[in-house]
Amino acid sequence: MAKPQHAMDTSGETDAVWIHNEPYKNRPQFSKLKGDLKTDVCVIGSGISGISCAYELVTRGVKVAMIEAREVLSGESGRTSGHLASALDDGYVEIASKHGSSGAEAAAESHSWALRRVGELSKQLGIDCEYRLLPGYQISQYPRGNPKHDEEVKQLKEEVQKAQKLGLPASFQEGYAIKGWDGKLDQRDAAIFDDQATFHPTKYMVGVLKWLANQPNFECYTHTRMMSIEEKGLISKEVDVGTEDGYTITCNDAIEATCVPLQKLSIVAEMEYYRTYCIAIRVPKGSIEDCLLYDQADPYKYIRFTACDDSDDYLVIGGCDHKVGQEQEDGRYAELEGWVRERFTKASTVDYKWSGQIFEPIDHVAFIGLNQGKKHTYIVTGDSGNGLTHGVLAGKLIADEIQGIENRWSKLYNPKRIPSVSTLPSMLAHDLQINTQYKRFLQSDIPDIESLAIGTGGVLNPTLKKPIAVYKDDEGGVHKFSALCPHLHGVVCWNHAEKTWDCPVHGSRFSKDGICVMGPAKENLAPADKSGEVMQQQAAKA
């Protein structure tokens, strides 16, 4: 069982492969905010988006204060699969259909800039983070000879043609096979995107954070949870950021770099929320071509490589997504492992298994810029499977907007954009599906506490009473919390893989101790007994 404070380091019971060569103890430590503060810009969140925004602003002479509810890098940036791609998950054919050719061009340009920016900064700041350029391959999920293989190859060729028109180094090669693919399945034929990139994400972010910590116009406070953002009227430019401990950070602009805005609805309702799964499996060094690889399944599978030791590398494979709180892991790790072993027979042991969260905008493009109805509050959300490059480009885009510098990417990512008519059926279907999740008010996961297995949780929903989230620890101790998500009162579900409480409505997540580890909720699950209260306090200790 993970230590009680594990929820302060990461957003699940499992650990991502990145701690293999960059353990939690290597991350810079900051103190808790202990009074009111005044600054130019307050950045809320210390993941790739927050760090990128802080860097771009600090280097322009802006005074920045960053706050984080837990430890730095404790969110989804520390649980990523670590690829940097301009070959986007949703594809340029689809993006152009929603945003026009100019929108697709802006997407290609901005993501290409972002993956190069990581390389520039890692070199400039002397960060050894395994950054390298490499090819990205997109292949059919079906073997040759299957008619569906030919259908997907046709779509891949169309995507390549669109990418070429946008100036990306893309080509299609019939019969191309990944070097080291020695399994019997024949999925040859590939769309090839050159100049993609990969890196060790937490080494990079730790490096930038350590550099920022030495700058006179930067300060960071951990264990400082944001509870409110208020803009002071029509004339005043000041923004008040309120914290859980009752302190106020007064600033000219605030940036919510929190994966998802910590608010009720609006943009929150324009996204779908998914869990995605990853494993890191050992392969002999040099036995497989160093590349990014994606198939065309829905959800698709994707691989990349990172260093392990002198003899092996880790092949990182991800996929098998499902909506948050609506399904369990149920063999997904085994499916990923089987996929690798069928194709790469030299794969040996699986050392890491973990999951992360994806935010899918209905129109395939992230929301980066001024929040709806705001003049000085910016947001970064809707990663659409490309959270790292979205986070990096957000740094430049938001810094430009704060300083009044025109940026050609602004229109595409504008959070105030009006969705195209073609997205309306998807939005309606999403809303209907989300509303059906309130059925859990009438459901109980367990008949009684006695039937709950050791080290697991479940929702007990007594008739005519509020549902209770019950966790039974490894010693058989019982801890109770409210099962109502503080966001919009959805009834949470127990996530067996991560030992978290996940809300099936808008994707908020809470540790087994009830600590909020993912918005849009801002508050923890309320303890429902003394044991739950003590457990939560122990987990929250800085």
KEKERO-839965 format. One line per field, with one value per residue (C-alpha): residue number from 1; residue in three letters; x, y, z. Coordinates in Angstrom, 3 decimals, padded with zeros to 6 digits, always signed. Example, Ala and Ser with C-alpha at 12.3 -4.5 7.8 and 13.67 -1.06 7.14 Angstrom:
2
n c(1|2)
res c(ALA|SER)
c1 c(+012.300|+013.670)
c2 c(-004.500|-001.060)
c3 c(+007.800|+007.140)
//
This chain:
542
n c(1|2|3|4|5|6|7|8|9|10|11|12|13|14|15|16|17|18|19|20|21|22|23|24|25|26|27|28|29|30|31|32|33|34|35|36|37|38|39|40|41|42|43|44|45|46|47|48|49|50|51|52|53|54|55|56|57|58|59|60|61|62|63|64|65|66|67|68|69|70|71|72|73|74|75|76|77|78|79|80|81|82|83|84|85|86|87|88|89|90|91|92|93|94|95|96|97|98|99|100|101|102|103|104|105|106|107|108|109|110|111|112|113|114|115|116|117|118|119|120|121|122|123|124|125|126|127|128|129|130|131|132|133|134|135|136|137|138|139|140|141|142|143|144|145|146|147|148|149|150|151|152|153|154|155|156|157|158|159|160|161|162|163|164|165|166|167|168|169|170|171|172|173|174|175|176|177|178|179|180|181|182|183|184|185|186|187|188|189|190|191|192|193|194|195|196|197|198|199|200|201|202|203|204|205|206|207|208|209|210|211|212|213|214|215|216|217|218|219|220|221|222|223|224|225|226|227|228|229|230|231|232|233|234|235|236|237|238|239|240|241|242|243|244|245|246|247|248|249|250|251|252|253|254|255|256|257|258|259|260|261|262|263|264|265|266|267|268|269|270|271|272|273|274|275|276|277|278|279|280|281|282|283|284|285|286|287|288|289|290|291|292|293|294|295|296|297|298|299|300|301|302|303|304|305|306|307|308|309|310|311|312|313|314|315|316|317|318|319|320|321|322|323|324|325|326|327|328|329|330|331|332|333|334|335|336|337|338|339|340|341|342|343|344|345|346|347|348|349|350|351|352|353|354|355|356|357|358|359|360|361|362|363|364|365|366|367|368|369|370|371|372|373|374|375|376|377|378|379|380|381|382|383|384|385|386|387|388|389|390|391|392|393|394|395|396|397|398|399|400|401|402|403|404|405|406|407|408|409|410|411|412|413|414|415|416|417|418|419|420|421|422|423|424|425|426|427|428|429|430|431|432|433|434|435|436|437|438|439|440|441|442|443|444|445|446|447|448|449|450|451|452|453|454|455|456|457|458|459|460|461|462|463|464|465|466|467|468|469|470|471|472|473|474|475|476|477|478|479|480|481|482|483|484|485|486|487|488|489|490|491|492|493|494|495|496|497|498|499|500|501|502|503|504|505|506|507|508|509|510|511|512|513|514|515|516|517|518|519|520|521|522|523|524|525|526|527|528|529|530|531|532|533|534|535|536|537|538|539|540|541|542)
res c(MET|ALA|LYS|PRO|GLN|HIS|ALA|MET|ASP|THR|SER|GLY|GLU|THR|ASP|ALA|VAL|TRP|ILE|HIS|ASN|GLU|PRO|TYR|LYS|ASN|ARG|PRO|GLN|PHE|SER|LYS|LEU|LYS|GLY|ASP|LEU|LYS|THR|ASP|VAL|CYS|VAL|ILE|GLY|SER|GLY|ILE|SER|GLY|ILE|SER|CYS|ALA|TYR|GLU|LEU|VAL|THR|ARG|GLY|VAL|LYS|VAL|ALA|MET|ILE|GLU|ALA|ARG|GLU|VAL|LEU|SER|GLY|GLU|SER|GLY|ARG|THR|SER|GLY|HIS|LEU|ALA|SER|ALA|LEU|ASP|ASP|GLY|TYR|VAL|GLU|ILE|ALA|SER|LYS|HIS|GLY|SER|SER|GLY|ALA|GLU|ALA|ALA|ALA|GLU|SER|HIS|SER|TRP|ALA|LEU|ARG|ARG|VAL|GLY|GLU|LEU|SER|LYS|GLN|LEU|GLY|ILE|ASP|CYS|GLU|TYR|ARG|LEU|LEU|PRO|GLY|TYR|GLN|ILE|SER|GLN|TYR|PRO|ARG|GLY|ASN|PRO|LYS|HIS|ASP|GLU|GLU|VAL|LYS|GLN|LEU|LYS|GLU|GLU|VAL|GLN|LYS|ALA|GLN|LYS|LEU|GLY|LEU|PRO|ALA|SER|PHE|GLN|GLU|GLY|TYR|ALA|ILE|LYS|GLY|TRP|ASP|GLY|LYS|LEU|ASP|GLN|ARG|ASP|ALA|ALA|ILE|PHE|ASP|ASP|GLN|ALA|THR|PHE|HIS|PRO|THR|LYS|TYR|MET|VAL|GLY|VAL|LEU|LYS|TRP|LEU|ALA|ASN|GLN|PRO|ASN|PHE|GLU|CYS|TYR|THR|HIS|THR|ARG|MET|MET|SER|ILE|GLU|GLU|LYS|GLY|LEU|ILE|SER|LYS|GLU|VAL|ASP|VAL|GLY|THR|GLU|ASP|GLY|TYR|THR|ILE|THR|CYS|ASN|ASP|ALA|ILE|GLU|ALA|THR|CYS|VAL|PRO|LEU|GLN|LYS|LEU|SER|ILE|VAL|ALA|GLU|MET|GLU|TYR|TYR|ARG|THR|TYR|CYS|ILE|ALA|ILE|ARG|VAL|PRO|LYS|GLY|SER|ILE|GLU|ASP|CYS|LEU|LEU|TYR|ASP|GLN|ALA|ASP|PRO|TYR|LYS|TYR|ILE|ARG|PHE|THR|ALA|CYS|ASP|ASP|SER|ASP|ASP|TYR|LEU|VAL|ILE|GLY|GLY|CYS|ASP|HIS|LYS|VAL|GLY|GLN|GLU|GLN|GLU|ASP|GLY|ARG|TYR|ALA|GLU|LEU|GLU|GLY|TRP|VAL|ARG|GLU|ARG|PHE|THR|LYS|ALA|SER|THR|VAL|ASP|TYR|LYS|TRP|SER|GLY|GLN|ILE|PHE|GLU|PRO|ILE|ASP|HIS|VAL|ALA|PHE|ILE|GLY|LEU|ASN|GLN|GLY|LYS|LYS|HIS|THR|TYR|ILE|VAL|THR|GLY|ASP|SER|GLY|ASN|GLY|LEU|THR|HIS|GLY|VAL|LEU|ALA|GLY|LYS|LEU|ILE|ALA|ASP|GLU|ILE|GLN|GLY|ILE|GLU|ASN|ARG|TRP|SER|LYS|LEU|TYR|ASN|PRO|LYS|ARG|ILE|PRO|SER|VAL|SER|THR|LEU|PRO|SER|MET|LEU|ALA|HIS|ASP|LEU|GLN|ILE|ASN|THR|GLN|TYR|LYS|ARG|PHE|LEU|GLN|SER|ASP|ILE|PRO|ASP|ILE|GLU|SER|LEU|ALA|ILE|GLY|THR|GLY|GLY|VAL|LEU|ASN|PRO|THR|LEU|LYS|LYS|PRO|ILE|ALA|VAL|TYR|LYS|ASP|ASP|GLU|GLY|GLY|VAL|HIS|LYS|PHE|SER|ALA|LEU|CYS|PRO|HIS|LEU|HIS|GLY|VAL|VAL|CYS|TRP|ASN|HIS|ALA|GLU|LYS|THR|TRP|ASP|CYS|PRO|VAL|HIS|GLY|SER|ARG|PHE|SER|LYS|ASP|GLY|ILE|CYS|VAL|MET|GLY|PRO|ALA|LYS|GLU|ASN|LEU|ALA|PRO|ALA|ASP|LYS|SER|GLY|GLU|VAL|MET|GLN|GLN|GLN|ALA|ALA|LYS|ALA)
c1 c(+000.000|+001.278|+002.229|-000.551|+000.963|+001.134|-001.838|+000.359|+002.898|+000.658|-002.991|-003.255|-002.111|+000.194|+003.421|+004.374|+007.630|+009.113|+009.998|+012.412|+015.117|+013.558|+012.056|+009.644|+012.410|+014.254|+011.434|+012.037|+010.375|+008.456|+006.711|+003.022|+001.609|+001.267|-000.117|-001.633|+000.462|+000.630|+002.125|+001.706|+000.417|-000.792|-000.348|-002.519|-001.045|+002.535|+002.311|+003.536|+001.045|+001.750|+005.512|+005.472|+003.341|+005.568|+008.745|+007.518|+006.330|+009.321|+011.764|+009.837|+010.281|+006.811|+006.507|+004.899|+003.542|+002.693|+000.477|-000.134|-002.714|-000.346|+003.327|+004.712|+004.100|+001.537|-001.073|-001.412|+001.861|+003.655|+001.518|+001.794|+003.029|+005.643|+005.287|+005.678|+003.873|+002.666|+000.889|-002.168|-004.436|-007.599|-005.958|-005.817|-008.593|-010.969|-009.605|-010.016|-013.614|-014.342|-012.034|-011.257|-007.883|-006.632|-007.428|-005.626|-002.645|-002.534|-002.696|+000.190|+002.318|+001.702|+002.362|+005.490|+006.706|+005.964|+007.938|+010.906|+010.591|+011.150|+014.380|+015.498|+014.903|+016.408|+019.589|+019.550|+018.990|+021.255|+018.465|+019.342|+015.870|+016.378|+015.008|+015.393|+013.733|+012.436|+009.824|+006.208|+004.398|+000.663|-000.480|-003.706|-004.973|-005.745|-003.299|-002.730|-005.306|-008.147|-010.389|-010.493|-006.721|-007.182|-009.899|-007.653|-004.697|-006.876|-007.643|-003.958|-003.076|-005.698|-004.208|-000.720|-001.925|-003.566|-000.460|+001.750|-000.448|+000.052|+003.831|+004.459|+007.150|+004.757|+004.790|+003.189|+005.318|+003.669|+005.081|+006.963|+007.691|+008.980|+012.510|+012.375|+008.735|+009.366|+005.923|+003.761|+001.110|+001.706|+000.472|+002.928|+002.163|+002.702|+002.034|+005.400|+005.687|+009.287|+010.560|+008.381|+009.973|+010.063|+011.670|+011.587|+008.752|+009.404|+013.160|+012.333|+009.748|+011.948|+014.775|+012.670|+011.213|+014.677|+015.709|+012.575|+013.196|+016.444|+014.793|+014.025|+010.620|+009.292|+007.895|+006.067|+003.869|+002.752|-000.069|-001.887|-005.266|-007.120|-010.773|-011.897|-010.942|-012.697|-012.215|-012.818|-015.470|-015.336|-012.662|-010.176|-007.614|-007.002|-007.861|-008.177|-007.222|-008.543|-006.920|-008.294|-006.519|-008.217|-005.317|-005.629|-003.234|-003.891|-002.676|-003.258|-003.975|-004.620|-003.946|-005.781|-003.298|-005.236|-006.032|-009.661|-011.031|-012.189|-015.683|-019.235|-020.031|-019.434|-016.294|-016.422|-019.557|-017.856|-015.433|-015.496|-013.341|-011.397|-009.018|-006.149|-003.809|-000.040|+002.547|+006.359|+007.838|+011.546|+013.088|+016.803|+018.529|+018.566|+016.268|+013.396|+013.495|+013.329|+010.078|+006.536|+003.909|+000.126|-002.517|-005.948|-008.092|-010.665|-009.340|-005.949|-002.732|+000.523|+004.139|+007.428|+010.678|+012.547|+015.778|+015.742|+019.309|+022.521|+020.996|+017.314|+015.016|+011.379|+008.765|+005.870|+002.496|-000.787|-004.428|-007.637|-009.378|-012.799|-014.921|-014.024|-015.989|-018.008|-015.826|-013.008|-009.512|-010.886|-007.961|-006.782|-003.195|-003.185|-004.497|-001.657|+000.937|-000.508|-000.461|+003.263|+004.224|+002.381|+004.457|+007.763|+008.805|+011.937|+009.797|+010.430|+009.046|+006.437|+007.814|+005.251|+001.488|-000.421|-003.274|-003.874|-006.671|-007.527|-009.809|-011.496|-013.086|-016.080|-014.373|-010.907|-009.005|-007.841|-009.207|-006.309|-006.811|-009.245|-011.965|-015.572|-017.005|-013.580|-011.118|-008.083|-008.537|-006.916|-007.368|-005.560|-007.697|-008.837|-005.566|-007.227|-004.391|-001.669|-001.380|+002.381|+002.531|-000.714|+000.837|+004.046|+002.326|-000.035|+002.984|+003.684|+000.046|-001.061|+002.108|+001.483|-002.165|-001.326|+001.208|-001.081|+001.029|-000.911|-000.676|-001.985|-002.926|-005.371|-008.432|-008.135|-007.721|-010.043|-012.152|-014.946|-015.226|-018.625|-018.666|-019.361|-022.825|-021.307|-020.409|-023.969|-025.099|-021.995|-022.598|-026.215|-025.316|-022.584|-024.956|-027.565|-024.993|-023.617|-027.064|-027.748|-024.879|-027.089|-028.766|-026.163|-028.347|-030.502|-027.624|-025.431|-022.089|-022.066|-024.918|-023.093|-019.663|-018.896|-018.932|-016.295|-012.916|-009.739|-007.935|-010.935|-013.786|-017.414|-020.434|-023.083|-026.370|-028.898|-032.550|-033.605|-030.053|-027.088|-024.673|-021.449|-018.038|-016.543|-012.859|-011.587|-007.822|-005.325|-005.839|-009.614|-010.184|-013.253|-013.176|-016.236|-016.628|-019.487|-019.951|-021.214|-018.703|-018.438|-018.633|-022.212|-023.071|-022.526|-022.103|-018.478|-017.317|-014.439|-011.523|-009.935|-006.753|-005.833|-007.718|-009.455|-013.005|-013.923|-016.943|-018.675|-020.280|-017.394|-014.331|-013.348|-011.213|-010.319|-007.724|-008.881|-008.514|-010.948|-008.245|-009.189|-006.573|-008.447|-010.975|-013.343|-014.089|-012.061|-012.854|-012.096|-014.783|-016.248|-015.347|-018.442|-016.913|-013.984|-011.874|-012.342|-011.419|-008.196|-007.245|-007.720|-005.693|-002.819|-002.834|-002.835|+000.169|+002.816)
c2 c(+000.000|+003.501|+005.810|+008.053|+011.151|+009.469|+011.551|+014.635|+013.320|+011.946|+011.450|+007.678|+004.709|+003.556|+005.244|+006.176|+004.976|+008.474|+007.943|+005.164|+007.712|+010.802|+009.860|+012.083|+013.105|+014.879|+017.360|+020.861|+021.627|+024.821|+026.115|+026.729|+030.246|+031.829|+035.279|+037.596|+038.273|+040.717|+039.843|+040.501|+037.061|+034.155|+030.750|+028.031|+024.587|+023.315|+020.916|+021.444|+024.263|+026.171|+025.781|+026.848|+029.913|+030.868|+030.489|+032.571|+035.337|+035.360|+035.648|+038.747|+040.393|+039.654|+038.860|+035.442|+033.568|+029.892|+027.948|+024.207|+022.344|+019.432|+018.915|+020.183|+017.852|+015.877|+016.094|+014.549|+015.928|+013.419|+010.563|+011.329|+008.944|+011.555|+012.023|+015.370|+015.340|+017.632|+014.606|+015.208|+012.535|+013.822|+014.361|+017.409|+016.232|+016.235|+019.472|+021.239|+020.033|+021.787|+024.815|+025.323|+025.236|+028.259|+026.514|+023.346|+025.461|+027.157|+023.773|+022.384|+025.483|+025.770|+022.108|+022.077|+025.146|+023.504|+020.309|+022.372|+024.696|+021.801|+020.988|+024.618|+025.077|+021.743|+022.726|+026.346|+025.436|+022.375|+019.889|+016.254|+014.932|+012.437|+014.947|+013.764|+014.103|+010.915|+009.703|+009.074|+006.216|+005.780|+002.311|+000.405|-001.570|-004.458|-006.871|-006.870|-008.919|-007.619|-005.270|-002.915|-002.531|-001.051|+001.296|+002.653|+002.961|+005.144|+007.389|+007.529|+008.654|+011.413|+012.549|+012.622|+014.720|+017.190|+017.361|+017.988|+020.921|+022.359|+022.172|+019.167|+016.615|+013.738|+010.857|+007.472|+004.378|+001.210|-001.907|-000.022|-002.161|-000.921|-002.188|-004.800|-005.742|-009.497|-010.836|-012.678|-009.969|-008.091|-004.492|-003.002|+000.295|+003.516|+007.211|+008.686|+012.003|+013.135|+015.583|+014.354|+014.244|+012.570|+013.259|+012.427|+014.765|+015.067|+015.563|+018.443|+020.008|+019.612|+021.297|+024.294|+024.583|+024.590|+027.346|+029.347|+028.949|+030.919|+033.885|+037.002|+037.505|+034.001|+032.386|+029.107|+027.824|+024.222|+022.816|+026.027|+025.175|+027.772|+028.140|+031.271|+033.743|+037.115|+039.957|+043.324|+045.043|+046.708|+049.330|+047.668|+045.330|+043.496|+039.834|+038.214|+034.548|+033.094|+030.079|+027.315|+028.831|+032.193|+034.113|+036.338|+036.657|+039.966|+040.056|+041.672|+038.332|+034.771|+031.566|+028.332|+025.688|+022.980|+020.481|+021.585|+024.918|+024.728|+026.007|+024.718|+024.360|+026.409|+024.903|+022.018|+020.833|+021.048|+018.199|+014.466|+012.910|+009.678|+007.397|+006.049|+003.193|+002.705|+000.035|+000.151|-003.139|-003.916|-004.461|-004.985|-001.722|-001.146|-004.079|-001.884|+001.288|+004.461|+006.028|+007.017|+004.552|+004.846|+002.524|+003.573|+001.781|+003.745|+004.098|+003.772|+002.330|+004.260|+003.475|+005.280|+004.472|+005.746|+004.732|+001.889|+000.708|-000.265|-003.292|-002.433|+000.384|+000.705|+000.419|+002.550|+001.618|+003.324|+003.129|+001.264|+004.500|+004.717|+007.460|+008.432|+006.606|+004.585|+001.476|-000.336|-001.408|-004.917|-006.443|-003.318|-003.667|-007.276|-006.164|-003.653|-006.259|-008.806|-006.237|-005.640|-009.312|-010.225|-007.718|-007.433|-010.859|-009.664|-007.793|-009.104|-007.923|-005.266|-002.994|-000.180|+000.077|+003.337|+005.402|+009.047|+011.380|+012.861|+015.816|+015.660|+018.855|+018.221|+020.079|+018.460|+021.640|+022.801|+025.878|+028.259|+031.934|+034.185|+032.222|+032.811|+035.902|+036.996|+039.778|+038.771|+035.051|+032.629|+028.873|+025.923|+022.811|+020.217|+018.430|+016.034|+013.534|+016.087|+017.673|+018.219|+020.267|+022.041|+022.977|+024.276|+026.346|+027.736|+029.391|+031.537|+032.120|+033.319|+035.361|+037.121|+037.788|+039.175|+041.536|+042.556|+040.882|+039.557|+035.789|+034.014|+030.944|+032.856|+032.428|+028.641|+028.089|+030.882|+029.516|+031.890|+030.373|+029.216|+025.482|+024.600|+023.289|+019.884|+019.405|+019.897|+016.234|+015.132|+017.781|+016.738|+013.048|+013.854|+015.899|+013.146|+010.500|+012.608|+013.237|+009.509|+009.177|+010.661|+007.236|+006.359|+008.132|+005.011|+002.500|+000.949|-000.707|-002.866|-004.361|-003.656|-002.736|-006.313|-007.460|-004.884|-006.499|-005.370|-002.518|-001.543|+000.929|+001.119|+003.357|+002.391|+004.013|+003.481|+004.131|+007.721|+008.697|+010.311|+007.893|+007.159|+006.338|+003.591|+002.604|-000.457|-000.245|-003.101|-003.645|-003.769|-000.251|+001.470|+005.118|+006.977|+010.023|+011.706|+010.042|+013.309|+015.069|+018.708|+019.920|+019.091|+016.316|+013.320|+010.068|+008.941|+005.445|+003.398|+003.069|-000.310|+000.310|+003.629|+003.323|+006.623|+007.920|+009.060|+011.148|+009.873|+013.250|+015.651|+013.604|+014.974|+012.507|+012.014|+009.838|+006.967|+009.484|+011.887|+014.370|+016.148|+015.225|+016.332|+019.067|+020.570|+020.010|+022.272|+020.688|+017.310|+014.718|+015.573|+013.011|+011.204|+009.833|+010.508|+007.787|+009.381|+012.774|+011.468|+009.558|+012.656|+014.820|+012.326|+012.260|+016.067|+016.592|+018.650)
c3 c(+000.000|-000.836|+002.025|+003.398|+001.731|-001.701|-002.878|-002.394|-004.940|-007.671|-008.591|-008.218|-006.178|-009.011|-010.113|-013.669|-015.202|-014.923|-011.259|-012.318|-013.159|-011.559|-008.168|-006.286|-003.861|-006.706|-007.204|-005.824|-002.508|-001.798|+001.291|+001.943|+001.493|+004.926|+004.170|+001.581|-001.508|-004.407|-007.797|-011.522|-012.528|-010.394|-012.044|-010.513|-011.158|-011.490|-014.431|-017.993|-018.676|-015.480|-015.773|-019.443|-018.718|-015.790|-017.857|-020.790|-018.440|-016.093|-019.003|-020.129|-016.742|-015.363|-011.649|-011.223|-008.202|-008.752|-006.363|-006.220|-004.109|-003.433|-004.416|-007.730|-010.697|-008.697|-011.461|-014.910|-016.300|-014.092|-015.467|-019.184|-021.878|-022.816|-026.584|-028.365|-031.676|-034.413|-035.916|-033.775|-032.321|-033.962|-037.353|-039.592|-041.896|-038.927|-037.442|-040.808|-041.010|-037.694|-037.895|-041.584|-043.319|-041.388|-038.115|-039.201|-040.249|-036.841|-035.116|-037.185|-036.664|-032.910|-032.071|-034.265|-032.389|-029.038|-029.662|-030.884|-027.878|-025.476|-027.310|-027.272|-023.550|-022.519|-024.382|-023.188|-019.534|-019.595|-018.805|-019.563|-020.323|-023.178|-025.699|-029.269|-032.656|-034.245|-036.728|-035.847|-037.588|-037.976|-039.024|-039.535|-036.563|-038.952|-040.638|-044.358|-046.206|-044.085|-046.144|-043.162|-043.444|-046.915|-045.656|-042.919|-045.304|-047.514|-044.530|-043.621|-047.145|-046.933|-043.612|-045.125|-048.065|-045.667|-043.491|-046.524|-047.565|-044.077|-044.487|-042.246|-043.209|-043.886|-046.353|-046.910|-047.465|-048.663|-047.037|-044.333|-041.270|-037.909|-037.292|-034.535|-035.177|-035.312|-034.449|-036.956|-037.314|-040.564|-040.246|-042.737|-044.531|-042.611|-042.649|-041.656|-039.841|-039.509|-036.858|-034.031|-030.580|-027.212|-023.840|-020.149|-019.092|-015.367|-015.836|-018.165|-015.862|-012.778|-014.681|-015.686|-012.171|-010.607|-013.002|-012.177|-008.440|-008.846|-010.566|-008.479|-010.123|-009.413|-006.280|-005.751|-002.931|-002.541|-000.388|-001.296|-002.786|-004.860|-003.893|-005.772|-008.495|-008.478|-010.940|-009.309|-011.406|-014.810|-014.170|-011.833|-013.406|-010.164|-009.651|-006.231|-005.959|-002.684|-001.035|+001.181|+004.200|+003.690|+002.128|-000.946|-003.867|-005.625|-009.218|-012.596|-014.288|-013.181|-015.148|-014.339|-015.469|-013.640|-016.449|-016.227|-014.935|-011.333|-012.066|-012.406|-016.109|-019.291|-020.887|-018.416|-020.228|-023.640|-022.936|-022.366|-019.650|-020.148|-018.253|-020.343|-019.370|-019.736|-019.038|-019.266|-020.467|-020.759|-024.213|-025.033|-025.948|-029.700|-030.466|-031.687|-033.752|-031.641|-032.778|-031.913|-033.112|-033.258|-034.652|-035.884|-033.307|-031.322|-028.710|-030.370|-028.937|-028.909|-028.025|-027.326|-025.514|-022.473|-020.708|-018.167|-017.429|-019.208|-020.939|-021.407|-022.444|-021.531|-024.244|-023.027|-024.499|-023.760|-024.764|-023.828|-022.798|-021.169|-019.655|-016.101|-013.416|-015.904|-016.320|-014.479|-015.577|-016.253|-018.144|-019.924|-018.658|-019.853|-023.258|-023.627|-022.628|-025.055|-027.873|-027.341|-027.038|-030.245|-032.188|-030.323|-029.070|-027.251|-024.682|-021.172|-017.821|-017.129|-014.386|-014.278|-014.748|-014.346|-015.724|-016.533|-017.551|-020.952|-021.673|-025.073|-026.444|-028.659|-031.536|-031.057|-030.126|-026.688|-024.916|-024.278|-023.494|-021.648|-019.914|-020.922|-019.243|-017.953|-018.795|-016.745|-016.034|-018.474|-018.801|-020.360|-020.844|-023.376|-024.119|-026.592|-026.108|-026.862|-023.437|-023.469|-026.660|-025.759|-022.405|-023.953|-026.653|-023.998|-022.386|-025.436|-026.353|-022.910|-022.311|-025.635|-024.787|-021.334|-022.895|-025.753|-028.436|-031.418|-031.795|-034.881|-032.807|-030.597|-032.791|-032.987|-029.233|-028.059|-025.150|-026.218|-029.707|-030.890|-031.712|-035.330|-036.194|-036.988|-033.296|-031.997|-032.282|-030.344|-027.681|-027.217|-027.019|-024.486|-022.316|-022.329|-021.453|-018.594|-017.133|-017.006|-014.499|-011.798|-011.746|-009.096|-006.545|-006.757|-006.697|-004.031|-004.858|-001.731|+000.338|+003.609|+004.995|+006.045|+002.409|+001.391|+000.691|+002.455|+000.663|-001.450|-001.460|-002.453|-002.200|+000.332|-000.584|+002.216|+001.417|+002.181|+003.247|+001.538|-000.194|+001.714|+000.195|+002.383|+002.318|+004.183|+004.722|+004.746|+008.482|+008.109|+009.444|+007.997|+006.856|+005.590|+003.352|+001.572|-001.820|-003.331|-005.579|-004.356|-007.964|-009.037|-006.571|-008.798|-006.841|-007.061|-008.068|-006.669|-009.116|-008.320|-010.354|-008.725|-005.415|-006.032|-005.979|-009.509|-010.469|-013.637|-014.352|-015.080|-014.149|-010.734|-008.769|-005.118|-003.382|-001.180|+001.665|-000.031|-001.138|-004.385|-007.000|-010.135|-010.863|-011.742|-008.040|-005.743|-002.384|-000.833|-000.134|+003.235|+005.945|+007.248|+010.445|+012.774|+011.156|+007.727|+009.137|+010.712|+007.558|+005.410|+007.777|+007.714|+003.920|+003.685|+005.958|+004.174)
//
